[in-house]
Amino acid sequence: MSKSTKFIFMHTKCQGVAALWFLVCFLMLAIPDAGVSQQAPDLRHIDSITLQLYNLGKWTELADEGSNAIKNGLDYYYLRMRVGIAFYETKNYRKAIPHFQKALALNPMSKITSEYLYFSYLSGGRPYDARITEPLLGEESRKKNKISKPSFIEEVYVEGGPAFAGNQNLNNRGKQHGKQKQDSIYSASYYYNNIYYGFAGIKLRLLPALSIYQGYGYLTAPVSETIIYLNTPVEDFNYTTVQHEYYANMKINLPGRIFVIPAFHKLWIDFATRTDRYDPAINSLVFDTVYAKEEMYAASLSLKKDFSIFAVEVSGTYGDFGHAVQKQLGVSALTFPFGNLDFYTNTGITRMWNDDDDEWIFYQMAGTSLGKNVWFEAEITYGQLRDYTEKNAFVMYNSPEDINYKVEGTLIFDISPKVEFMFKYRYLQRVNTYLTYTNIEEFTFEYSKYPYHTLIGGLKWKL
């Protein structure tokens, strides 16, 4: 072989090696990770196996298989529907929701998808999202599921009941102390009798994602004041406080599963009080009755974000209670461990402060289904609750006494799809104050903890 022929052969060989190397590099660029490519799910295989599991009703296996395929890159309408239905059939409605949402985005005209999504919202504790989905349901779906068309008046609600002290001996405590303390020249105590409360509210549906709730409340609170002067009881002073209240909130459902809830609560209070003064002309106390009016209010704003099986809410409140201006900032987490209303919890912590003091308040609620259409909720709120507001300022604890903690139990009955009955028992540990003067300059306060009970019944009509 001549030198020139040998050079041409070597040159040709090098060109072949370079071409082969270029081809390998091109394939590596086109398929950067052969291992990942081999693990990627096969569309035909996944479609076949998920359809088979769907037809067999093996919902847990279908949910696992389909979820893994979606995580690995497969995503199409029928796969989302099968996975969503698998979670729906196992009553994990909260996990079914994102799959039906995606399926509806892939096929916006699907009525069956809208129907599944609507009932997943309802059964997963997201009624406001269900309300937004209502317009997507067709007439046939409405008739089949007995879903009425949206009404401007969405709900009407009434509640009411008594509240009373659990220790009747407090009424005679001033007399008992007066007999025991021979060195006292003056003592005074208050006893709060049975309270009667009533409230009526209406919720208006302005837009699918916007509603406003307004209500009026009325409360009467009899009070007795016992005074002992120089170990001689003075005639008790009895008066009844009358309270009128107005409450309103607005719920705005924003994209991204975010709720904005501004609220306002105003109280108008008419009451009487007794003032006393020493009259040297008669060497005795003289009493005058003073009639007064007082206004209180609280304004709150909360932001709530829904996630898969839980929701987080951040809220702030500004309240003027007459004797003090209170501010609150709290955060809470509502959880649905099983993705449904069979069991759910709400845990929260709130900081409440004014110019002189601040308090930390802890809240815990747990709810469970007791059977078809019956639920029970138990909750405890621990901390100094005087001048505290809760539930978007719907409840204002404007008690004249300190409150150490609160325990509640609530039974909820769905009498029909449109009528709900609620019965609530509330226990407060309140602190009664007894004032004693040993002379005209020195005085002491004594405190007694006692139970205070509230019974509330309520009816809600969903129009």
Residue, then its C-alpha position, 0 to 999 in steps of 0.5 A: m500500500s502506497k503512502s498516499t493510499k494509506f493516508i486516504f484509508m486512515h483519513t476515511k477511517c477517522q471520518g467514520v469514527a467521527a461520524l459514529w461519535f457524532l451520532v452517539c452524541f446526538l442520541m445522548l442529547a435527544i435522550p438525555d437520561a436513558g434510565v428515566s426514559q425507561q421508567a416513564p409510564d407507557l400510555r397504553h399500559i397505564d390506560s389499560i390497567t387503570l381502566q381494568l381497575y376502574n371496571l373492577g372497582k378496586w379504588t385504592e389500587l386505582a388511586d395509587e396506580g393513577s397518582n404514580a402515573i401522573k407524578n411521572g408525567l402522564d396527564y389526560y382527561y380519562l386518567r384524571m377522571r378515574v383517579g378522581i372517582a377512585f378517591y371519591e368512592t373511598k370518601n376522600y373527597r378533598k383529594a378527589i377535588p384537584h383531579f376533577q378540577k384538572a379533568l374539567a380544565l381538559n374537558p370544560m363541557s363535561k357535565i359528569t365532571s362538573e357533577y363529581l366536582y360539585f359533590s366533592y366540594l360539598s362532601g369535603g367541607r367546601p360549600y362555597d366552591a360548590r356554589i361557584t360550580e353550580p352554574l356548570l351543572g346542566e338541567e338534567s343533573r339538577k333534576k336528577n340530584k334535586i339541586s334547585k337553581p341559585s337564589f338571591i336569598e341563600e340562607v335564613y338563620v335564627e338562634g336563641g336561648p338562655a344563659f345562667a349562673g351555675n352557683q346560686n349562692l353567689n346571690n347571698r355571698g355579700k350577706q355571708h361575707g358581711k356577717q363574717k367580717q365584723d371589721s368591714i364598713y362597706s362591701a359590694s358584690y354583683y350577681y348576674n341572673n339569667i340572660y335571654y338571647g335571640f338572633a336572626g340573620i340572612k345571607l344574600r348571594l350577590l354573585p357566585a363568588l360573593s355573599i353578604y350576611q347580616g343579622y340582628g340580635y337582642l339580649t336582656a341581662p338582669v343584674s343584682e347589686t348587694i351592698i352591706y354598710l356597717n354590717t347592715p344590708v341595704e336593699d338590693f339594687n336590681y336592673t336589667t341591661v338590654q343589648h341590641e346588636y348588628y352583625a355583618n360579614m362578606k365572603i369573597n371567593l378569589p381564584g387560587r382557593i383564597f377567601v377574604i372575609p371582612a366582618f363588623h359587629k356593633l352593640w348598643i347597650d342600655f343599662a342602669t347603675r347605682t351610685d352611693r355617697y355618704d350624707p352626714a346630715i342623716n349619718s347614712l349612705v344615699f343612693d342615686t340611680v343613673y341610666a346610661k347608654e354604651e356602644m361597643y364594636a369589633a371589626s375583623l378581617s380574615l384570609k383563608k387558603d384551602f389546600s388538599i386536606f387542610a385550610v389555613e386562616v389568618s385573622g385580625t380584629y380591632g375591638d372597642f369595648g368601652h373600658a378597653v380597646q383590644k386588638q387580636l391577631g390569630v392563625s388557625a388550621l382546619t384539617f380533614p385527615f380523611g378528606n371528608l366530614d367524618f372527622y375534622t379538627n381546627t386548631g388555633i392560637t390568638r394573641m390579644w392585647n391592649d395598651d396595658d396587657d396582652e393575652w395568648i388564647f388557645y383554641q381546639m375543636a374536633g368534629t365527627s359524624l355520629g351517623k347519617n346527617v348528624w355531627f357533633e363538635a367539641e371545642i375548648t378555648y383557653g385564656q382570658l376571654r373577656d373582650y375577646t371575639e371569635k368566629n369572624a367577630f360573630v361572638m363578642y365576649n363583652s362580659p363585665e367579669d373575667i372569663n378563664y376558659k370556655v368549653e362547648g359542645t354542638l350537635i348539628f342535624d341535617i333535617s332535610p337538604k334545606v333545613e339544618f338544626m343546631f343545639k349548642y351548650r357552652y360552659l364558661q368559667r367566670v370570676n365574680t368580684y367581691l369588694t370590701y372596705t375596712n375603712i374609708e381608704e383601705f379596700t380589698f377584692e376577693y374573687s370567686k370562680y363559678p360556672y356559667h351555662t349557655l344553651i342555644g338552639g338554631l335553625k338554618w333554612k338553605l334556599 
